[in-house]
Structures are given as structure tokens and as C-alpha cells.
Amino acid sequence: MKYIFYFVAKNSFENQINIYPNPANDFINITNENQLPPLTITIYNTIGQTLYTQQNSNSNNLQIDISNYNSGLLFIKIESFNQSIIYKLLKL
């Protein structure tokens, strides 16, 4: 009998970014755990409209006001150099 083991490791870039609270009402916090190089942060709604963008954020802790956005699902894209990750956020 032959065994083959597979595992899926989370992207190390993803492990260094935290977005909270989720779900959120008024504000979200984005923390950059290990001081990654400058980040570009973009928030989209479900039809692809850009609601927020900030380029070259060097902040380790960023608070974003989402109080004026409609309730529902939002997508947060975080880019740094050649890596990007998209998070889902529920706006209450």
C-alpha cells in the first residue's frame, strides 16, 4: 500500500495581515503584523465599484471608516509587491 500526503499551507503574506472586526458596522482595522513593505489597500462592493483605495500605506495599524457604505458583502484587496490577497468583509 502506498500513501501520499498532501497539505495546504496558508500564504505567509496572508498570515501577516489581520482585518477586524468582521462583521463590522462603522470601522475596520487592518494590522500589518510584521511591517510588510508598503501596502495598497482597495475596498470594492459586490458589483466591482471601488469604494476606497490607499496606496503605499506604511502603517502597521490602519483604521478605515466604512460607516457610509451600504450593508452587505465587501471585498478588501491588499497588495504588496507581486503578492495580493482578497478578503471578504460583511458590512452591517
N, CA, C and O atoms as a CHARMM CRD file, in Angstrom:
* protein
*
  368
    1    1 MET  N      0.83800  -1.17100   0.00000 PROA 1      0.00000
    2    1 MET  CA     0.00000   0.00000   0.00000 PROA 1      0.00000
    3    1 MET  C      0.88800   1.24100   0.00000 PROA 1      0.00000
    4    1 MET  O      1.89000   1.29700   0.71200 PROA 1      0.00000
    5    2 LYS  N      0.51800   2.21300  -0.78800 PROA 2      0.00000
    6    2 LYS  CA     1.29700   3.43700  -0.91300 PROA 2      0.00000
    7    2 LYS  C      0.46000   4.61000  -0.40500 PROA 2      0.00000
    8    2 LYS  O     -0.71900   4.73500  -0.73700 PROA 2      0.00000
    9    3 TYR  N      1.08100   5.46100   0.40100 PROA 3      0.00000
   10    3 TYR  CA     0.38600   6.63000   0.94400 PROA 3      0.00000
   11    3 TYR  C      0.98700   7.89700   0.35800 PROA 3      0.00000
   12    3 TYR  O      2.20300   8.02700   0.21900 PROA 3      0.00000
   13    4 ILE  N      0.12000   8.81000   0.02400 PROA 4      0.00000
   14    4 ILE  CA     0.55800  10.12400  -0.44100 PROA 4      0.00000
   15    4 ILE  C     -0.10600  11.15700   0.45700 PROA 4      0.00000
   16    4 ILE  O     -1.32600  11.15600   0.62400 PROA 4      0.00000
   17    5 PHE  N      0.69500  12.02600   1.02500 PROA 5      0.00000
   18    5 PHE  CA     0.17300  13.05000   1.92500 PROA 5      0.00000
   19    5 PHE  C      0.20900  14.40800   1.23400 PROA 5      0.00000
   20    5 PHE  O      1.19300  14.77400   0.59200 PROA 5      0.00000
   21    6 TYR  N     -0.87100  15.13500   1.38000 PROA 6      0.00000
   22    6 TYR  CA    -0.96200  16.48900   0.84500 PROA 6      0.00000
   23    6 TYR  C     -1.23600  17.43800   1.99600 PROA 6      0.00000
   24    6 TYR  O     -1.90100  17.07600   2.96600 PROA 6      0.00000
   25    7 PHE  N     -0.73500  18.62400   1.88800 PROA 7      0.00000
   26    7 PHE  CA    -1.10500  19.64700   2.85400 PROA 7      0.00000
   27    7 PHE  C     -1.19000  20.97700   2.12500 PROA 7      0.00000
   28    7 PHE  O     -0.55200  21.19700   1.09500 PROA 7      0.00000
   29    8 VAL  N     -1.98900  21.83900   2.69000 PROA 8      0.00000
   30    8 VAL  CA    -2.16100  23.17400   2.12100 PROA 8      0.00000
   31    8 VAL  C     -1.69100  24.16700   3.16400 PROA 8      0.00000
   32    8 VAL  O     -2.24400  24.23400   4.26200 PROA 8      0.00000
   33    9 ALA  N     -0.68800  24.92700   2.82900 PROA 9      0.00000
   34    9 ALA  CA    -0.17600  25.95000   3.73700 PROA 9      0.00000
   35    9 ALA  C     -0.76000  27.29500   3.34900 PROA 9      0.00000
   36    9 ALA  O     -0.85300  27.62800   2.16800 PROA 9      0.00000
   37   10 LYS  N     -1.14800  28.05800   4.34600 PROA 10     0.00000
   38   10 LYS  CA    -1.64100  29.40200   4.06500 PROA 10     0.00000
   39   10 LYS  C     -0.48200  30.25300   3.56200 PROA 10     0.00000
   40   10 LYS  O      0.66200  30.09400   3.98700 PROA 10     0.00000
   41   11 ASN  N     -0.80200  31.13700   2.67000 PROA 11     0.00000
   42   11 ASN  CA     0.16800  32.07900   2.15100 PROA 11     0.00000
   43   11 ASN  C      0.76100  32.87200   3.31700 PROA 11     0.00000
   44   11 ASN  O      0.01300  33.40700   4.13500 PROA 11     0.00000
   45   12 SER  N      2.07200  32.95700   3.40700 PROA 12     0.00000
   46   12 SER  CA     2.69900  33.66800   4.52000 PROA 12     0.00000
   47   12 SER  C      2.31400  35.14500   4.52600 PROA 12     0.00000
   48   12 SER  O      2.22600  35.76000   5.58900 PROA 12     0.00000
   49   13 PHE  N      2.08900  35.70600   3.36000 PROA 13     0.00000
   50   13 PHE  CA     1.62600  37.09200   3.25200 PROA 13     0.00000
   51   13 PHE  C      0.27500  37.23000   3.94500 PROA 13     0.00000
   52   13 PHE  O      0.04000  38.19000   4.67900 PROA 13     0.00000
   53   14 GLU  N     -0.60300  36.27400   3.70800 PROA 14     0.00000
   54   14 GLU  CA    -1.94100  36.29800   4.31100 PROA 14     0.00000
   55   14 GLU  C     -1.87000  36.19600   5.83100 PROA 14     0.00000
   56   14 GLU  O     -2.67400  36.81500   6.52900 PROA 14     0.00000
   57   15 ASN  N     -0.93900  35.44000   6.34100 PROA 15     0.00000
   58   15 ASN  CA    -0.80100  35.27100   7.78700 PROA 15     0.00000
   59   15 ASN  C     -0.31200  36.52700   8.48900 PROA 15     0.00000
   60   15 ASN  O     -0.39800  36.61100   9.71500 PROA 15     0.00000
   61   16 GLN  N      0.18900  37.48800   7.76200 PROA 16     0.00000
   62   16 GLN  CA     0.73900  38.69200   8.36600 PROA 16     0.00000
   63   16 GLN  C     -0.23900  39.86400   8.37800 PROA 16     0.00000
   64   16 GLN  O      0.07200  40.92100   8.92700 PROA 16     0.00000
   65   17 ILE  N     -1.41500  39.68800   7.77900 PROA 17     0.00000
   66   17 ILE  CA    -2.42600  40.73700   7.70800 PROA 17     0.00000
   67   17 ILE  C     -3.65000  40.30100   8.50300 PROA 17     0.00000
   68   17 ILE  O     -4.13500  39.18100   8.34200 PROA 17     0.00000
   69   18 ASN  N     -4.14800  41.19100   9.36300 PROA 18     0.00000
   70   18 ASN  CA    -5.38200  40.92600  10.10500 PROA 18     0.00000
   71   18 ASN  C     -6.37400  42.04400   9.82700 PROA 18     0.00000
   72   18 ASN  O     -6.02100  43.22300   9.83600 PROA 18     0.00000
   73   19 ILE  N     -7.62200  41.65600   9.57900 PROA 19     0.00000
   74   19 ILE  CA    -8.69700  42.62000   9.36000 PROA 19     0.00000
   75   19 ILE  C     -9.79400  42.29700  10.36300 PROA 19     0.00000
   76   19 ILE  O    -10.28000  41.16700  10.42100 PROA 19     0.00000
   77   20 TYR  N    -10.17900  43.29200  11.15100 PROA 20     0.00000
   78   20 TYR  CA   -11.19600  43.07200  12.18400 PROA 20     0.00000
   79   20 TYR  C    -11.89600  44.38200  12.49800 PROA 20     0.00000
   80   20 TYR  O    -11.33200  45.43900  12.21300 PROA 20     0.00000
   81   21 PRO  N    -13.08700  44.37400  13.06700 PROA 21     0.00000
   82   21 PRO  CA   -13.93700  43.20700  13.27300 PROA 21     0.00000
   83   21 PRO  C    -14.57800  42.77400  11.96400 PROA 21     0.00000
   84   21 PRO  O    -14.62300  43.54200  11.00300 PROA 21     0.00000
   85   22 ASN  N    -15.05800  41.58400  11.93000 PROA 22     0.00000
   86   22 ASN  CA   -15.77400  41.06800  10.75900 PROA 22     0.00000
   87   22 ASN  C    -16.84600  40.11200  11.26800 PROA 22     0.00000
   88   22 ASN  O    -16.53200  39.01200  11.72200 PROA 22     0.00000
   89   23 PRO  N    -18.09900  40.52300  11.19400 PROA 23     0.00000
   90   23 PRO  CA   -18.68900  41.67600  10.51200 PROA 23     0.00000
   91   23 PRO  C    -18.39900  42.99200  11.24000 PROA 23     0.00000
   92   23 PRO  O    -18.00500  43.00700  12.40600 PROA 23     0.00000
   93   24 ALA  N    -18.61000  44.09900  10.50800 PROA 24     0.00000
   94   24 ALA  CA   -18.30200  45.42700  11.03500 PROA 24     0.00000
   95   24 ALA  C    -19.42800  46.40500  10.72300 PROA 24     0.00000
   96   24 ALA  O    -20.16900  46.24000   9.75400 PROA 24     0.00000
   97   25 ASN  N    -19.53900  47.43300  11.57000 PROA 25     0.00000
   98   25 ASN  CA   -20.53200  48.48800  11.37700 PROA 25     0.00000
   99   25 ASN  C    -19.92800  49.76700  10.82500 PROA 25     0.00000
  100   25 ASN  O    -20.27700  50.21200   9.73100 PROA 25     0.00000
  101   26 ASP  N    -19.01600  50.35500  11.59500 PROA 26     0.00000
  102   26 ASP  CA   -18.52500  51.69500  11.27900 PROA 26     0.00000
  103   26 ASP  C    -17.06700  51.74800  10.84200 PROA 26     0.00000
  104   26 ASP  O    -16.71700  52.50700   9.93900 PROA 26     0.00000
  105   27 PHE  N    -16.21900  50.94900  11.47500 PROA 27     0.00000
  106   27 PHE  CA   -14.79000  50.99000  11.19800 PROA 27     0.00000
  107   27 PHE  C    -14.24300  49.57800  11.07900 PROA 27     0.00000
  108   27 PHE  O    -14.75200  48.64400  11.69900 PROA 27     0.00000
  109   28 ILE  N    -13.20200  49.43900  10.27500 PROA 28     0.00000
  110   28 ILE  CA   -12.41400  48.20900  10.27500 PROA 28     0.00000
  111   28 ILE  C    -10.97200  48.57900  10.57900 PROA 28     0.00000
  112   28 ILE  O    -10.52000  49.68500  10.28700 PROA 28     0.00000
  113   29 ASN  N    -10.28100  47.65300  11.15700 PROA 29     0.00000
  114   29 ASN  CA    -8.86400  47.82000  11.45100 PROA 29     0.00000
  115   29 ASN  C     -8.08200  46.82400  10.61500 PROA 29     0.00000
  116   29 ASN  O     -8.45300  45.65500  10.50200 PROA 29     0.00000
  117   30 ILE  N     -7.00300  47.30300  10.03400 PROA 30     0.00000
  118   30 ILE  CA    -6.10300  46.43300   9.28100 PROA 30     0.00000
  119   30 ILE  C     -4.74300  46.52400   9.94800 PROA 30     0.00000
  120   30 ILE  O     -4.14700  47.59800  10.03300 PROA 30     0.00000
  121   31 THR  N     -4.26100  45.38500  10.41900 PROA 31     0.00000
  122   31 THR  CA    -2.94700  45.36800  11.05300 PROA 31     0.00000
  123   31 THR  C     -1.96900  44.59800  10.18100 PROA 31     0.00000
  124   31 THR  O     -2.28900  43.55700   9.60700 PROA 31     0.00000
  125   32 ASN  N     -0.78700  45.14100  10.10700 PROA 32     0.00000
  126   32 ASN  CA     0.31300  44.60100   9.32200 PROA 32     0.00000
  127   32 ASN  C      1.31200  44.05100  10.33700 PROA 32     0.00000
  128   32 ASN  O      2.18800  44.77300  10.81300 PROA 32     0.00000
  129   33 GLU  N      1.17100  42.76900  10.66300 PROA 33     0.00000
  130   33 GLU  CA     1.90000  42.15400  11.76900 PROA 33     0.00000
  131   33 GLU  C      3.42100  42.34100  11.71600 PROA 33     0.00000
  132   33 GLU  O      4.03200  42.68300  12.72900 PROA 33     0.00000
  133   34 ASN  N      4.01500  42.13000  10.59100 PROA 34     0.00000
  134   34 ASN  CA     5.48000  42.11700  10.50400 PROA 34     0.00000
  135   34 ASN  C      6.04500  43.23900   9.65900 PROA 34     0.00000
  136   34 ASN  O      7.09900  43.09000   9.04100 PROA 34     0.00000
  137   35 GLN  N      5.35300  44.35200   9.63300 PROA 35     0.00000
  138   35 GLN  CA     5.80900  45.52100   8.88000 PROA 35     0.00000
  139   35 GLN  C      6.19600  45.15900   7.45400 PROA 35     0.00000
  140   35 GLN  O      7.32100  45.39900   7.01500 PROA 35     0.00000
  141   36 LEU  N      5.23800  44.57700   6.74300 PROA 36     0.00000
  142   36 LEU  CA     5.45900  44.27700   5.32900 PROA 36     0.00000
  143   36 LEU  C      5.75500  45.56600   4.58600 PROA 36     0.00000
  144   36 LEU  O      5.42100  46.64800   5.06900 PROA 36     0.00000
  145   37 PRO  N      6.37200  45.47000   3.42900 PROA 37     0.00000
  146   37 PRO  CA     6.61500  46.67000   2.62400 PROA 37     0.00000
  147   37 PRO  C      5.29900  47.38700   2.34400 PROA 37     0.00000
  148   37 PRO  O      4.23100  46.83600   2.61500 PROA 37     0.00000
  149   38 PRO  N      5.35500  48.59300   1.81400 PROA 38     0.00000
  150   38 PRO  CA     4.13300  49.37900   1.59800 PROA 38     0.00000
  151   38 PRO  C      3.01300  48.56800   0.94700 PROA 38     0.00000
  152   38 PRO  O      3.23000  47.81400  -0.00100 PROA 38     0.00000
  153   39 LEU  N      1.82300  48.74900   1.48500 PROA 39     0.00000
  154   39 LEU  CA     0.64500  48.03100   1.01500 PROA 39     0.00000
  155   39 LEU  C     -0.25500  48.95600   0.21300 PROA 39     0.00000
  156   39 LEU  O     -0.31600  50.15800   0.47400 PROA 39     0.00000
  157   40 THR  N     -0.95000  48.39500  -0.75900 PROA 40     0.00000
  158   40 THR  CA    -2.03700  49.09000  -1.43600 PROA 40     0.00000
  159   40 THR  C     -3.31600  48.39700  -1.00800 PROA 40     0.00000
  160   40 THR  O     -3.45600  47.18300  -1.15500 PROA 40     0.00000
  161   41 ILE  N     -4.25100  49.17900  -0.47400 PROA 41     0.00000
  162   41 ILE  CA    -5.49600  48.63800   0.05600 PROA 41     0.00000
  163   41 ILE  C     -6.64500  49.19400  -0.76400 PROA 41     0.00000
  164   41 ILE  O     -6.76100  50.40700  -0.93500 PROA 41     0.00000
  165   42 THR  N     -7.49900  48.30600  -1.27300 PROA 42     0.00000
  166   42 THR  CA    -8.65400  48.71200  -2.07100 PROA 42     0.00000
  167   42 THR  C     -9.87400  47.96700  -1.56200 PROA 42     0.00000
  168   42 THR  O     -9.82100  46.76100  -1.32000 PROA 42     0.00000
  169   43 ILE  N    -10.98200  48.69800  -1.39900 PROA 43     0.00000
  170   43 ILE  CA   -12.24300  48.08500  -0.98800 PROA 43     0.00000
  171   43 ILE  C    -13.22500  48.20600  -2.14200 PROA 43     0.00000
  172   43 ILE  O    -13.42000  49.28500  -2.70200 PROA 43     0.00000
  173   44 TYR  N    -13.84400  47.07500  -2.48700 PROA 44     0.00000
  174   44 TYR  CA   -14.81900  47.00400  -3.57700 PROA 44     0.00000
  175   44 TYR  C    -16.16200  46.53000  -3.03600 PROA 44     0.00000
  176   44 TYR  O    -16.22800  45.83900  -2.01900 PROA 44     0.00000
  177   45 ASN  N    -17.23300  46.91400  -3.73300 PROA 45     0.00000
  178   45 ASN  CA   -18.53800  46.33000  -3.42100 PROA 45     0.00000
  179   45 ASN  C    -18.75700  45.11400  -4.31800 PROA 45     0.00000
  180   45 ASN  O    -17.86200  44.73100  -5.07100 PROA 45     0.00000
  181   46 THR  N    -19.93000  44.51100  -4.24200 PROA 46     0.00000
  182   46 THR  CA   -20.17900  43.26400  -4.97300 PROA 46     0.00000
  183   46 THR  C    -20.30100  43.44800  -6.48100 PROA 46     0.00000
  184   46 THR  O    -20.24500  42.47000  -7.22600 PROA 46     0.00000
  185   47 ILE  N    -20.46800  44.69000  -6.94200 PROA 47     0.00000
  186   47 ILE  CA   -20.52000  44.90200  -8.39400 PROA 47     0.00000
  187   47 ILE  C    -19.20300  45.45500  -8.93300 PROA 47     0.00000
  188   47 ILE  O    -19.12100  45.88600 -10.08300 PROA 47     0.00000
  189   48 GLY  N    -18.17200  45.43600  -8.08400 PROA 48     0.00000
  190   48 GLY  CA   -16.83700  45.80100  -8.53700 PROA 48     0.00000
  191   48 GLY  C    -16.49000  47.27100  -8.46100 PROA 48     0.00000
  192   48 GLY  O    -15.42000  47.67200  -8.91700 PROA 48     0.00000
  193   49 GLN  N    -17.36800  48.08700  -7.89400 PROA 49     0.00000
  194   49 GLN  CA   -17.05900  49.50900  -7.75500 PROA 49     0.00000
  195   49 GLN  C    -16.02900  49.70100  -6.65000 PROA 49     0.00000
  196   49 GLN  O    -16.11600  49.07900  -5.59100 PROA 49     0.00000
  197   50 THR  N    -15.05400  50.56900  -6.90800 PROA 50     0.00000
  198   50 THR  CA   -14.05000  50.88700  -5.90400 PROA 50     0.00000
  199   50 THR  C    -14.64400  51.88900  -4.92300 PROA 50     0.00000
  200   50 THR  O    -15.07800  52.97200  -5.31700 PROA 50     0.00000
  201   51 LEU  N    -14.66200  51.52300  -3.64600 PROA 51     0.00000
  202   51 LEU  CA   -15.19900  52.39400  -2.60900 PROA 51     0.00000
  203   51 LEU  C    -14.09800  53.13600  -1.86900 PROA 51     0.00000
  204   51 LEU  O    -14.32000  54.23100  -1.35200 PROA 51     0.00000
  205   52 TYR  N    -12.91200  52.54100  -1.81900 PROA 52     0.00000
  206   52 TYR  CA   -11.80800  53.11100  -1.04600 PROA 52     0.00000
  207   52 TYR  C    -10.50900  52.58900  -1.62900 PROA 52     0.00000
  208   52 TYR  O    -10.41600  51.43200  -2.04000 PROA 52     0.00000
  209   53 THR  N     -9.51400  53.45100  -1.66000 PROA 53     0.00000
  210   53 THR  CA    -8.17800  52.99100  -2.04200 PROA 53     0.00000
  211   53 THR  C     -7.13600  53.82400  -1.30900 PROA 53     0.00000
  212   53 THR  O     -7.28700  55.03300  -1.13700 PROA 53     0.00000
  213   54 GLN  N     -6.09000  53.15800  -0.88900 PROA 54     0.00000
  214   54 GLN  CA    -4.95100  53.83500  -0.27500 PROA 54     0.00000
  215   54 GLN  C     -3.69800  53.13900  -0.76800 PROA 54     0.00000
  216   54 GLN  O     -3.52700  51.93300  -0.59200 PROA 54     0.00000
  217   55 GLN  N     -2.83000  53.91300  -1.38300 PROA 55     0.00000
  218   55 GLN  CA    -1.59700  53.34400  -1.91200 PROA 55     0.00000
  219   55 GLN  C     -0.43600  53.65900  -0.99500 PROA 55     0.00000
  220   55 GLN  O     -0.40200  54.69100  -0.32500 PROA 55     0.00000
  221   56 ASN  N      0.50600  52.74800  -0.98400 PROA 56     0.00000
  222   56 ASN  CA     1.75800  52.91000  -0.25300 PROA 56     0.00000
  223   56 ASN  C      1.55200  53.16900   1.23000 PROA 56     0.00000
  224   56 ASN  O      2.21800  54.01900   1.82000 PROA 56     0.00000
  225   57 SER  N      0.63300  52.43600   1.82200 PROA 57     0.00000
  226   57 SER  CA     0.41000  52.55400   3.26100 PROA 57     0.00000
  227   57 SER  C      1.56700  51.88800   3.99900 PROA 57     0.00000
  228   57 SER  O      1.81500  50.69300   3.83700 PROA 57     0.00000
  229   58 ASN  N      2.26200  52.66600   4.80100 PROA 58     0.00000
  230   58 ASN  CA     3.35900  52.13100   5.60700 PROA 58     0.00000
  231   58 ASN  C      2.92900  51.88200   7.04800 PROA 58     0.00000
  232   58 ASN  O      3.74300  51.50600   7.89100 PROA 58     0.00000
  233   59 SER  N      1.65500  52.09200   7.32000 PROA 59     0.00000
  234   59 SER  CA     1.13900  51.96900   8.67300 PROA 59     0.00000
  235   59 SER  C      1.00600  50.50500   9.07700 PROA 59     0.00000
  236   59 SER  O      0.57900  49.66400   8.28500 PROA 59     0.00000
  237   60 ASN  N      1.37800  50.21400  10.32500 PROA 60     0.00000
  238   60 ASN  CA     1.18400  48.86200  10.84700 PROA 60     0.00000
  239   60 ASN  C     -0.23500  48.65900  11.35000 PROA 60     0.00000
  240   60 ASN  O     -0.71500  47.52900  11.43600 PROA 60     0.00000
  241   61 ASN  N     -0.90700  49.76100  11.68300 PROA 61     0.00000
  242   61 ASN  CA    -2.28400  49.71600  12.16100 PROA 61     0.00000
  243   61 ASN  C     -3.06200  50.81300  11.44900 PROA 61     0.00000
  244   61 ASN  O     -2.78100  52.00000  11.60900 PROA 61     0.00000
  245   62 LEU  N     -4.03200  50.39700  10.67200 PROA 62     0.00000
  246   62 LEU  CA    -4.81600  51.33900   9.88200 PROA 62     0.00000
  247   62 LEU  C     -6.28200  51.15600  10.22800 PROA 62     0.00000
  248   62 LEU  O     -6.78000  50.03100  10.26300 PROA 62     0.00000
  249   63 GLN  N     -6.98100  52.26800  10.48600 PROA 63     0.00000
  250   63 GLN  CA    -8.41500  52.21400  10.73900 PROA 63     0.00000
  251   63 GLN  C     -9.12100  52.90000   9.57900 PROA 63     0.00000
  252   63 GLN  O     -8.78000  54.02200   9.20600 PROA 63     0.00000
  253   64 ILE  N    -10.12300  52.20500   9.00600 PROA 64     0.00000
  254   64 ILE  CA   -10.84300  52.72600   7.84600 PROA 64     0.00000
  255   64 ILE  C    -12.31300  52.87800   8.20900 PROA 64     0.00000
  256   64 ILE  O    -12.93300  51.94900   8.72900 PROA 64     0.00000
  257   65 ASP  N    -12.86600  54.05800   7.93200 PROA 65     0.00000
  258   65 ASP  CA   -14.27500  54.34800   8.18400 PROA 65     0.00000
  259   65 ASP  C    -15.11400  53.74800   7.05800 PROA 65     0.00000
  260   65 ASP  O    -14.97100  54.13700   5.89900 PROA 65     0.00000
  261   66 ILE  N    -15.98600  52.80700   7.39700 PROA 66     0.00000
  262   66 ILE  CA   -16.86800  52.19300   6.39800 PROA 66     0.00000
  263   66 ILE  C    -18.33300  52.52600   6.68500 PROA 66     0.00000
  264   66 ILE  O    -19.23000  51.90400   6.11700 PROA 66     0.00000
  265   67 SER  N    -18.57900  53.49500   7.55300 PROA 67     0.00000
  266   67 SER  CA   -19.94000  53.80000   8.00100 PROA 67     0.00000
  267   67 SER  C    -20.84800  54.26100   6.86800 PROA 67     0.00000
  268   67 SER  O    -22.06200  54.07200   6.94700 PROA 67     0.00000
  269   68 ASN  N    -20.29600  54.85800   5.82000 PROA 68     0.00000
  270   68 ASN  CA   -21.11200  55.36200   4.71200 PROA 68     0.00000
  271   68 ASN  C    -21.36700  54.32200   3.62600 PROA 68     0.00000
  272   68 ASN  O    -22.07300  54.61100   2.66000 PROA 68     0.00000
  273   69 TYR  N    -20.81500  53.13100   3.75900 PROA 69     0.00000
  274   69 TYR  CA   -21.01000  52.09000   2.75100 PROA 69     0.00000
  275   69 TYR  C    -22.31000  51.34600   3.03200 PROA 69     0.00000
  276   69 TYR  O    -22.72600  51.22200   4.18400 PROA 69     0.00000
  277   70 ASN  N    -22.94400  50.85500   1.97800 PROA 70     0.00000
  278   70 ASN  CA   -24.16500  50.07100   2.12700 PROA 70     0.00000
  279   70 ASN  C    -23.86800  48.75100   2.82500 PROA 70     0.00000
  280   70 ASN  O    -22.76800  48.20900   2.72700 PROA 70     0.00000
  281   71 SER  N    -24.87100  48.25000   3.52900 PROA 71     0.00000
  282   71 SER  CA   -24.74300  46.94100   4.17800 PROA 71     0.00000
  283   71 SER  C    -24.59600  45.85300   3.12600 PROA 71     0.00000
  284   71 SER  O    -25.14000  45.95100   2.02600 PROA 71     0.00000
  285   72 GLY  N    -23.86200  44.82900   3.47800 PROA 72     0.00000
  286   72 GLY  CA   -23.67900  43.70800   2.56300 PROA 72     0.00000
  287   72 GLY  C    -22.22800  43.28500   2.50900 PROA 72     0.00000
  288   72 GLY  O    -21.42600  43.65000   3.36800 PROA 72     0.00000
  289   73 LEU  N    -21.90500  42.51800   1.50000 PROA 73     0.00000
  290   73 LEU  CA   -20.57200  41.96500   1.33300 PROA 73     0.00000
  291   73 LEU  C    -19.64100  42.98000   0.66800 PROA 73     0.00000
  292   73 LEU  O    -19.99600  43.59900  -0.33500 PROA 73     0.00000
  293   74 LEU  N    -18.45900  43.13900   1.23500 PROA 74     0.00000
  294   74 LEU  CA   -17.40400  43.97600   0.65200 PROA 74     0.00000
  295   74 LEU  C    -16.17200  43.10000   0.45100 PROA 74     0.00000
  296   74 LEU  O    -15.98600  42.09400   1.13500 PROA 74     0.00000
  297   75 PHE  N    -15.34500  43.50200  -0.49500 PROA 75     0.00000
  298   75 PHE  CA   -14.09000  42.80100  -0.75700 PROA 75     0.00000
  299   75 PHE  C    -12.93900  43.75900  -0.50500 PROA 75     0.00000
  300   75 PHE  O    -12.95000  44.89500  -0.97900 PROA 75     0.00000
  301   76 ILE  N    -11.95000  43.29800   0.24100 PROA 76     0.00000
  302   76 ILE  CA   -10.77500  44.10800   0.54900 PROA 76     0.00000
  303   76 ILE  C     -9.57900  43.45100  -0.11400 PROA 76     0.00000
  304   76 ILE  O     -9.20700  42.32500   0.21700 PROA 76     0.00000
  305   77 LYS  N     -8.98500  44.16800  -1.05100 PROA 77     0.00000
  306   77 LYS  CA    -7.80300  43.65200  -1.75300 PROA 77     0.00000
  307   77 LYS  C     -6.57400  44.33400  -1.17100 PROA 77     0.00000
  308   77 LYS  O     -6.50500  45.56100  -1.10000 PROA 77     0.00000
  309   78 ILE  N     -5.61600  43.53100  -0.76000 PROA 78     0.00000
  310   78 ILE  CA    -4.37100  44.05000  -0.20700 PROA 78     0.00000
  311   78 ILE  C     -3.23600  43.54700  -1.07700 PROA 78     0.00000
  312   78 ILE  O     -3.08700  42.34800  -1.31000 PROA 78     0.00000
  313   79 GLU  N     -2.43300  44.49900  -1.55600 PROA 79     0.00000
  314   79 GLU  CA    -1.32200  44.16900  -2.45200 PROA 79     0.00000
  315   79 GLU  C     -0.01000  44.67400  -1.86200 PROA 79     0.00000
  316   79 GLU  O      0.04000  45.73800  -1.24600 PROA 79     0.00000
  317   80 SER  N      1.03900  43.90300  -2.05700 PROA 80     0.00000
  318   80 SER  CA     2.38600  44.29800  -1.67600 PROA 80     0.00000
  319   80 SER  C      3.34500  43.63400  -2.65100 PROA 80     0.00000
  320   80 SER  O      3.42400  42.40800  -2.71900 PROA 80     0.00000
  321   81 PHE  N      4.06000  44.43600  -3.39300 PROA 81     0.00000
  322   81 PHE  CA     4.93600  43.95100  -4.45400 PROA 81     0.00000
  323   81 PHE  C      4.14800  43.04300  -5.38900 PROA 81     0.00000
  324   81 PHE  O      3.15100  43.48600  -5.95900 PROA 81     0.00000
  325   82 ASN  N      4.55100  41.80900  -5.56500 PROA 82     0.00000
  326   82 ASN  CA     3.87400  40.94300  -6.53500 PROA 82     0.00000
  327   82 ASN  C      2.86500  40.00300  -5.87900 PROA 82     0.00000
  328   82 ASN  O      2.44400  39.02400  -6.49600 PROA 82     0.00000
  329   83 GLN  N      2.47800  40.28400  -4.65000 PROA 83     0.00000
  330   83 GLN  CA     1.51400  39.44500  -3.95000 PROA 83     0.00000
  331   83 GLN  C      0.22400  40.21500  -3.70700 PROA 83     0.00000
  332   83 GLN  O      0.24800  41.42200  -3.47000 PROA 83     0.00000
  333   84 SER  N     -0.89000  39.51600  -3.76700 PROA 84     0.00000
  334   84 SER  CA    -2.16300  40.14700  -3.41500 PROA 84     0.00000
  335   84 SER  C     -3.08900  39.11500  -2.79400 PROA 84     0.00000
  336   84 SER  O     -3.01200  37.91800  -3.07300 PROA 84     0.00000
  337   85 ILE  N     -3.96200  39.62300  -1.94700 PROA 85     0.00000
  338   85 ILE  CA    -4.92800  38.77800  -1.25400 PROA 85     0.00000
  339   85 ILE  C     -6.24700  39.53100  -1.23100 PROA 85     0.00000
  340   85 ILE  O     -6.26700  40.75300  -1.08200 PROA 85     0.00000
  341   86 ILE  N     -7.34800  38.80400  -1.37700 PROA 86     0.00000
  342   86 ILE  CA    -8.66900  39.41800  -1.28900 PROA 86     0.00000
  343   86 ILE  C     -9.40000  38.79800  -0.10000 PROA 86     0.00000
  344   86 ILE  O     -9.54700  37.57900  -0.00200 PROA 86     0.00000
  345   87 TYR  N     -9.85000  39.66900   0.79800 PROA 87     0.00000
  346   87 TYR  CA   -10.61200  39.25700   1.96900 PROA 87     0.00000
  347   87 TYR  C    -12.07800  39.62100   1.76500 PROA 87     0.00000
  348   87 TYR  O    -12.39200  40.58100   1.06200 PROA 87     0.00000
  349   88 LYS  N    -12.96500  38.85800   2.37600 PROA 88     0.00000
  350   88 LYS  CA   -14.38900  39.18200   2.38000 PROA 88     0.00000
  351   88 LYS  C    -14.72300  39.82900   3.72200 PROA 88     0.00000
  352   88 LYS  O    -14.24500  39.39900   4.77100 PROA 88     0.00000
  353   89 LEU  N    -15.55800  40.87600   3.66500 PROA 89     0.00000
  354   89 LEU  CA   -15.98200  41.57700   4.87200 PROA 89     0.00000
  355   89 LEU  C    -17.48100  41.77500   4.80800 PROA 89     0.00000
  356   89 LEU  O    -18.01400  42.18200   3.77600 PROA 89     0.00000
  357   90 LEU  N    -18.16000  41.49300   5.90000 PROA 90     0.00000
  358   90 LEU  CA   -19.59500  41.73000   5.96800 PROA 90     0.00000
  359   90 LEU  C    -19.84000  43.06200   6.65900 PROA 90     0.00000
  360   90 LEU  O    -19.51100  43.23100   7.83300 PROA 90     0.00000
  361   91 LYS  N    -20.41900  44.00800   5.92300 PROA 91     0.00000
  362   91 LYS  CA   -20.77000  45.32700   6.46000 PROA 91     0.00000
  363   91 LYS  C    -22.19700  45.25400   6.96900 PROA 91     0.00000
  364   91 LYS  O    -23.11500  44.93500   6.21300 PROA 91     0.00000
  365   92 LEU  N    -22.38800  45.55000   8.25900 PROA 92     0.00000
  366   92 LEU  CA   -23.72700  45.50600   8.86000 PROA 92     0.00000
  367   92 LEU  C    -24.45300  46.82600   8.69300 PROA 92     0.00000
  368   92 LEU  O    -25.59200  46.96600   9.13900 PROA 92     0.00000
